[in-house]
Amino acid sequence: MTTESPSWFKSSYSGNGGADCVEVAHTLDIVPLRDSKVPAGPSLTVSATAFTVFVDSFKGR
């Protein structure tokens, strides 16, 4: 894991102006996730592979 602060972003598909959304930050091999309403709160970290499988499962729906 890197010691740099992650560069967080919201999906371009988020509704409500992006106010109520999950944010992600890409790094080399992990993907941290957090609630955009609580940016100072906890984050969840998953492997880049697991995140790709998760996102791909919603494509085409």
Secondary structure as GFF3:
##gff-version 3
##sequence-region A 1 61
A	DSSP	beta_strand	9	10	.	.	.	ID=ss1
A	DSSP	three_ten_helix	16	18	.	.	.	ID=ss2
A	DSSP	beta_strand	22	24	.	.	.	ID=ss3
A	DSSP	beta_strand	30	35	.	.	.	ID=ss4
A	DSSP	beta_strand	43	47	.	.	.	ID=ss5
A	DSSP	alpha_helix	48	56	.	.	.	ID=ss6
###
